[in-house]
Amino acid sequence: MPAPSALDRTGSVATNRLAVHYAAGRTSSARGTRTVPRRDPVTGLPALDVVPATPDEVAEAVAAADGARLQWRRTPPAARATALRDAAAAVRAGAEELGDELCRATGRLLSQSVESALVAADLLDEAATTGLGAGGRVLAGGWSALDVVRREPHGVVAVITPWNDPYPAAAGLLAAALITGNTVVHKPSERSAVPGWRLASLVAAHLPSGVLNVVNGDAPTGEALVADARVALVAQVGSTATGRRIASVVGARGARVIRENGGKDPLLVDDGVDPAWAARQIATGAFTNTGQLCTSVERVYLHEAVADAVLAELVSICATFEVGDPTESTTELGPLVDDEQLAVVQRHVDQAVAAGARVLAGGRRLDRAGSFYPPTVLDGCTPEMDVMTEETFGPVAAVTRVPDFDRGLELAGRGRYGLAATVLTPDLDHALRAADELEVGTVKVNAVFGGAPGGSADPRRDSGAGAGYGPDLLDAMTVLKAVHVEACPPVVG
């Protein structure tokens, strides 16, 4: 499954095009004429033209998946697991190339991009193991009958994935769908089209024809995919607005949907913590991948007893950040994915400042080519500001001071999003209260990132619905069927 060569950053205008799709085990040239242009986030120069799949091309990909579903469903789970393990090995072997493509497409640090590809390989391997677990249960029926509940694949699954962390998002959903016997049509984000294509090509090479099909494109491509009556389940990671549109279309025709959408994750710093440690936790949560993670820290609540000390440490950290080329080993903060995202970040910061917030660090785009924005700290933010209510998706730590833990917990629990939350506290009672009272999918205490493999979580409210990872995702990729079997009576006469 060929893809474009690595994108050019020599200063000349690149002529790369992604004008291919993959269905029924073969690559075909795109027939559409519309293009989606992308720019290099480091240089700002034109970098790639994505040619979206037409409705007919989407239909062909769905037809290929539909045609392959019976054979793949009947493929023994152990054979499906072997295919995923082979795909995982290919992804692991290609991690350096995959990392380079992700770095070039989105500006993510090269080291983090390679690590992201390795995580994708781990997820493929994990599904190959956990997918061989219990596939149903035996019921306590009559002595002369057999009653079981089977787990069966939905059929054709549409997988729609984001640009900001595309490898784990795609690998997790693809692996869960495939190991449980579904066939897939995958649409990567047009903002990370080449990385998405590269990963899908490595996985599809180890599967029978039609089991994994890939269409490139933007919103119209995705709309055609989720509207197809042959798609039984849509699994999407991406924006809340897109997720809601998908849920409306899919729900109207009786299909099912799994969504992990936006977040506005809070971090609450309690009294008694070490200010330097707390500042490092905030910086990690707010600035990793230039703040472009679903679980980035976007709201910070500081107990007034430690607020000044924590902010002083955080501002000092910002002053040391190396902002620049994401391929350089010394760079700590790369660019935003594009100027459209940068405009959102700047609008939120400007609105907060106009409403009374104080800029302690950063606050304006850097005067250089590319979509660079510095690590930014805002003090004195209030609940009605966009930077505290809407997804910013940039390197901004928006801070509100609180008089006590109770007030901080109350504010942290507000809002229309419910993806994750972090609490830094030396008080066990406060930690347990946070775990119980915060109505989000994931609560983290004293570590902004982390967690054991195999966890599952349901995002709340505008952050989505349905388990997006872990063993419960495997269950969501299946439907239940009750089966009752009795012996046939003997023929009389």
C-alpha positions in Angstrom: 0.0 0.0 0.0 2.2 2.9 -1.2 2.1 6.4 0.4 3.9 9.7 -0.4 7.5 10.1 0.3 8.6 12.1 3.4 7.5 15.7 3.2 10.0 18.3 2.0 11.3 21.0 4.4 14.1 22.4 2.2 12.3 25.7 1.7 10.8 24.9 -1.7 7.1 24.3 -2.2 6.3 20.6 -1.7 4.4 18.7 -4.4 3.3 15.8 -2.3 -0.2 14.4 -2.8 -2.1 11.8 -1.0 -4.5 10.6 -3.7 -5.1 6.9 -2.9 -7.5 4.8 -1.1 -7.5 1.1 -0.2 -10.3 -1.4 -0.6 -10.7 -5.1 -1.2 -7.0 -5.6 -0.8 -5.8 -3.2 -3.4 -4.7 0.4 -3.6 -6.5 2.6 -6.1 -5.9 6.1 -7.3 -8.4 8.7 -6.0 -11.0 9.7 -8.6 -12.1 12.9 -7.0 -10.9 16.4 -8.0 -11.4 18.2 -4.7 -8.2 18.7 -2.6 -7.6 19.5 1.1 -4.3 21.4 1.3 -2.1 21.1 4.3 0.9 23.3 5.4 4.0 22.3 7.2 3.5 23.4 10.9 7.2 24.2 11.2 7.8 26.3 8.0 4.3 27.3 7.2 4.9 26.3 3.6 2.5 24.1 1.5 3.2 20.5 2.3 0.5 18.1 1.2 -2.7 17.9 -0.9 -5.1 15.3 0.4 -7.6 14.1 -2.3 -10.7 13.0 -0.3 -12.6 9.9 -1.2 -15.8 10.5 -3.1 -19.1 9.0 -1.9 -18.7 6.2 -4.5 -15.2 5.4 -3.3 -16.5 5.3 0.3 -19.3 2.9 -0.8 -16.8 0.7 -2.5 -14.7 0.5 0.7 -17.8 -0.4 2.7 -18.8 -3.0 0.1 -15.4 -4.6 0.4 -15.7 -4.8 4.2 -19.2 -6.1 4.0 -18.1 -8.8 1.5 -15.3 -10.0 3.8 -17.2 -10.0 7.1 -18.5 -13.5 7.0 -15.2 -15.1 6.3 -13.4 -13.0 8.9 -16.1 -13.6 11.5 -15.5 -17.4 11.0 -11.7 -17.1 11.2 -10.6 -18.7 14.4 -9.8 -16.1 17.1 -6.3 -17.5 17.4 -5.7 -16.8 13.7 -7.0 -13.3 14.0 -4.6 -12.8 17.0 -1.7 -14.1 15.0 -2.5 -11.5 12.3 -2.5 -8.7 14.9 0.7 -9.8 16.4 2.4 -9.8 13.0 1.0 -6.3 12.4 2.3 -5.2 15.8 5.8 -6.5 14.8 5.6 -4.5 11.6 4.6 -1.4 13.3 7.3 -1.8 15.9 9.9 -2.3 13.2 8.6 0.8 11.3 8.4 3.0 14.4 11.2 5.4 13.3 9.5 6.0 9.9 6.1 6.4 11.5 7.5 8.8 14.0 9.1 10.9 11.3 5.8 11.1 9.4 3.8 12.1 12.5 6.4 14.7 13.4 6.3 16.2 10.0 2.5 16.2 9.7 1.6 17.7 13.1 4.8 19.1 14.6 4.8 16.6 17.5 8.3 16.1 19.0 10.1 13.4 17.1 11.0 11.4 20.2 7.3 11.5 21.3 6.1 10.6 17.8 8.3 7.5 17.7 7.1 6.5 21.2 3.5 7.0 20.0 4.1 4.4 17.2 5.6 2.0 19.7 2.5 2.4 21.9 0.4 1.5 18.9 2.3 -1.7 18.5 1.8 -2.5 22.2 -2.0 -2.0 21.8 -2.1 -4.4 18.8 -0.3 -7.0 20.9 -2.5 -6.4 23.9 -5.7 -7.0 21.9 -4.2 -10.2 20.4 -4.0 -11.5 24.0 -7.0 -10.1 25.7 -9.2 -10.8 22.7 -8.8 -14.5 23.3 -10.6 -14.3 26.6 -14.1 -15.3 27.5 -16.5 -14.8 24.5 -19.8 -15.3 26.4 -21.2 -17.3 29.3 -23.1 -20.5 30.0 -26.5 -20.1 31.7 -28.1 -22.3 34.3 -30.9 -23.8 32.2 -32.7 -27.2 32.2 -30.7 -30.4 32.5 -31.5 -31.5 29.0 -30.8 -28.2 27.3 -27.8 -26.0 26.7 -28.2 -22.3 27.2 -25.4 -19.9 26.4 -24.9 -16.2 25.7 -22.6 -15.6 22.7 -20.6 -12.5 21.8 -20.6 -11.9 18.1 -19.1 -9.1 15.9 -21.3 -6.2 14.8 -20.2 -6.7 11.2 -18.8 -3.6 9.4 -17.2 -1.0 11.8 -16.3 2.5 10.8 -13.2 3.8 12.7 -12.7 7.6 12.6 -9.5 8.8 14.3 -8.0 12.2 15.2 -4.7 13.9 14.2 -3.2 14.8 17.6 -2.4 11.2 18.8 -3.4 9.1 15.8 -1.3 6.0 16.3 -2.6 4.8 19.6 -6.1 6.0 18.9 -6.2 4.1 15.6 -4.4 1.0 16.8 -6.6 0.6 19.9 -9.9 0.8 17.9 -8.7 -1.2 14.9 -7.3 -3.9 17.1 -10.5 -4.2 19.2 -12.7 -4.3 16.1 -10.5 -6.8 14.3 -9.8 -9.3 17.1 -13.6 -9.6 17.8 -14.3 -10.5 14.2 -15.5 -7.2 12.7 -14.3 -5.8 9.4 -13.3 -2.2 9.2 -13.4 0.9 7.1 -10.9 3.4 8.6 -10.8 7.2 7.9 -7.8 8.9 9.5 -7.9 12.7 10.0 -6.9 14.8 7.1 -4.6 16.7 9.4 -2.5 13.6 9.8 -3.4 11.8 6.6 0.1 10.4 5.8 0.7 9.0 9.3 -2.7 7.5 9.3 -2.1 5.9 5.9 1.3 4.5 6.9 -0.1 2.8 10.0 -3.1 1.4 8.2 -0.9 0.0 5.5 1.2 -1.9 7.9 -1.8 -3.4 9.6 -3.7 -4.2 6.4 -0.8 -6.0 4.9 -1.3 -8.8 7.4 -5.0 -9.2 6.9 -7.2 -10.9 4.2 -8.6 -8.8 1.4 -11.4 -6.5 2.5 -10.9 -6.9 6.2 -9.3 -3.5 6.7 -10.1 -0.7 4.1 -8.9 2.9 4.3 -10.4 6.0 2.8 -8.7 9.4 3.1 -10.6 12.6 3.4 -12.3 15.2 5.5 -15.8 15.8 6.9 -17.8 14.9 3.7 -15.9 11.6 3.5 -16.7 10.8 7.1 -20.3 11.8 6.6 -20.7 9.4 3.7 -19.1 6.6 5.7 -21.2 6.9 8.9 -24.4 7.3 6.8 -23.9 4.0 5.0 -26.6 1.5 6.1 -24.1 -1.4 6.0 -22.0 0.2 8.8 -23.3 -1.4 12.1 -21.0 0.5 14.5 -19.0 3.7 14.4 -16.1 4.2 16.7 -14.8 7.7 16.7 -12.1 9.7 18.6 -12.2 13.4 17.9 -14.0 16.6 18.5 -17.3 16.9 20.4 -19.0 18.7 17.5 -18.0 15.8 15.1 -19.0 13.2 17.6 -22.5 14.7 18.0 -23.1 14.8 14.3 -22.0 11.2 14.0 -24.3 10.2 16.9 -27.2 12.0 15.3 -26.8 10.3 11.9 -25.9 6.8 13.3 -28.7 6.9 15.9 -31.3 7.9 13.4 -30.7 4.7 11.4 -30.5 2.4 14.5 -26.7 1.7 14.5 -24.4 2.0 17.4 -21.6 4.5 18.2 -18.6 4.7 20.6 -17.3 8.2 21.0 -14.3 9.7 22.9 -14.5 13.4 22.3 -13.1 16.7 23.7 -12.0 17.4 27.2 -11.4 20.4 29.5 -9.5 18.6 32.1 -9.0 20.2 35.5 -6.0 19.9 37.8 -6.5 20.8 41.5 -3.5 21.6 43.7 -4.2 21.1 47.4 -2.5 22.7 50.4 0.6 20.9 51.6 2.1 19.9 48.3 5.6 20.7 47.2 5.3 23.8 44.9 8.1 22.8 42.6 6.7 19.3 42.1 3.2 20.7 41.5 4.5 23.1 38.9 6.2 20.3 37.0 3.0 18.3 37.0 1.1 21.3 35.7 3.7 21.9 33.0 3.7 18.2 31.9 -0.1 18.2 31.7 -0.6 21.5 30.0 2.4 21.6 27.6 3.0 18.0 26.5 2.4 17.8 22.7 2.0 21.6 22.8 -1.2 21.1 24.8 -2.8 19.1 22.0 -4.0 16.0 23.9 -7.6 15.1 24.8 -6.4 14.7 28.4 -4.3 17.9 28.5 -4.6 20.0 31.6 -6.7 23.0 30.6 -8.0 24.3 33.9 -5.8 24.7 37.0 -7.2 25.3 40.5 -4.5 26.4 43.1 -5.1 26.4 46.8 -4.4 30.0 47.9 -1.9 28.8 50.5 0.5 27.5 47.8 -0.7 29.5 44.7 2.1 32.1 44.7 4.9 29.5 45.1 3.5 27.2 42.5 3.0 30.0 40.0 6.6 31.2 40.5 7.9 27.8 39.8 5.7 27.3 36.8 6.8 30.6 35.3 10.4 29.6 35.8 9.8 26.4 34.0 8.2 28.2 31.1 11.3 30.5 30.8 13.5 27.4 30.3 11.4 25.7 27.6 13.1 25.3 24.2 10.5 26.0 21.5 11.5 25.0 18.0 12.0 22.4 15.4 10.4 19.2 16.7 13.1 17.0 15.1 15.8 18.5 17.3 16.6 16.6 20.5 16.8 19.7 22.6 13.3 21.0 21.6 10.7 20.7 24.4 7.8 22.4 22.7 7.0 22.1 19.0 4.5 24.0 16.9 0.7 23.7 17.0 -0.7 21.6 14.2 -1.7 24.6 12.0 -2.6 28.3 12.1 -6.3 27.4 12.5 -5.6 25.8 15.9 -3.3 28.7 16.8 -6.1 31.1 16.1 -8.3 29.3 18.6 -5.6 29.4 21.3 -5.0 33.1 20.7 -8.7 34.0 20.8 -9.1 32.2 24.2 -6.1 34.0 25.7 -7.1 37.4 24.3 -10.7 37.0 25.6 -9.4 36.0 29.1 -7.0 39.0 29.3 -9.7 41.4 28.2 -11.9 40.0 31.0 -9.2 40.5 33.6 -6.8 37.6 33.5 -3.0 38.3 33.9 -0.4 36.9 31.6 2.5 35.6 33.6 4.2 33.8 30.7 3.8 33.7 27.0 0.5 35.0 25.7 1.3 35.8 22.0 2.4 33.7 19.0 6.1 33.7 18.4 7.4 35.9 15.6 8.7 33.2 13.3 7.6 31.0 10.5 5.3 28.2 11.4 2.5 27.8 14.0 4.6 28.3 17.1 3.0 29.4 20.4 5.0 29.7 23.7 4.0 28.0 27.0 1.5 30.4 28.5 0.3 30.9 32.1 -2.8 32.9 32.9 -3.6 33.9 36.5 -6.9 35.2 37.7 -9.1 33.2 35.4 -12.8 33.1 36.1 -15.5 30.5 35.3 -17.2 32.3 32.5 -14.0 32.8 30.4 -13.7 30.7 27.2 -10.3 29.5 28.4 -12.1 27.8 31.3 -15.1 26.5 29.5 -14.2 25.7 25.9 -11.5 23.3 24.6 -8.4 25.4 24.0 -6.1 22.6 22.8 -2.9 24.6 23.1 0.0 25.2 25.6 -2.0 27.3 28.1 -2.3 26.8 31.8 -5.3 28.8 32.9 -5.3 29.3 36.7 -8.0 30.1 39.2 -7.0 30.5 42.9 -9.3 28.8 45.4 -9.7 29.4 49.2 -9.8 25.7 50.1 -10.0 22.2 48.8 -13.8 22.1 48.8 -14.1 25.1 46.5 -11.5 23.7 44.2 -13.2 20.4 44.0 -16.5 22.1 43.2 -15.0 24.1 40.4 -13.1 21.2 39.0 -16.3 19.2 38.8 -18.1 21.9 36.7 -18.4 22.1 33.0 -19.9 20.3 30.0 -16.9 18.0 29.6 -16.1 14.9 31.6 -13.0 13.1 30.3 -10.4 13.2 33.1 -9.3 15.1 36.1 -6.1 15.3 38.3 -5.8 16.1 42.0 -2.5 16.7 43.7 -2.9 16.3 47.5 -1.1 14.8 50.5 -4.5 14.2 52.2 -5.9 10.7 51.7 -9.4 11.8 52.6 -9.2 14.5 49.9 -7.9 11.9 47.4 -10.8 9.6 48.1 -13.4 12.3 47.9 -12.0 13.4 44.5 -12.2 9.8 43.2 -15.8 9.6 44.3 -17.2 13.0 43.5 -15.5 14.0 40.2 -17.9 12.8 37.5 -15.4 12.1 34.8 -14.1 9.0 33.0 -10.7 9.0 34.7 -9.5 10.4 38.0 -5.7 10.7 38.6 -4.3 11.4 42.0 -0.7 12.8 42.3 0.2 11.9 38.7 -1.0 13.9 35.8 -0.4 11.1 33.3 -0.1 7.3 33.9 -2.1 4.2 34.7 -1.9 0.5 34.3 -2.7 -1.3 31.0 -6.2 -2.7 30.7 -8.1 0.1 32.3 -11.4 1.1 30.9 -13.4 4.4 31.3 -16.6 5.9 30.1 -16.3 9.6 29.3 -19.2 11.8 30.5 -21.3 14.5 29.0 -19.8 16.2 26.0 -16.6 14.1 26.2 -18.4 11.2 24.6 -20.0 7.8 25.4 -18.9 4.2 25.6 -15.6 2.6 26.6 -12.9 3.9 24.3 -10.1 1.5 25.4 -9.4 -1.4 27.7 -11.1 -4.8 27.9 -14.6 -3.2 28.0 -13.9 -1.9 24.5 -13.8 -5.5 23.3 -17.2 -6.0 24.7 -18.5 -2.8 23.0 -17.2 -4.2 19.7 -19.6 -7.2 20.0 -23.3 -7.8 20.4 -25.0 -10.4 22.6 -27.0 -13.4 21.4 -28.8 -15.9 23.6 -28.8 -19.4 22.3 -31.1 -22.2 23.6 -30.4 -25.8 22.4 -32.4 -28.9 23.1 -32.0 -32.4 21.8 -34.2 -33.3 18.8 -36.9 -35.9 19.9 -36.6 -39.3 18.2 -38.7 -40.0 15.1 -41.8 -42.0 16.0 -43.1 -44.8 13.8 
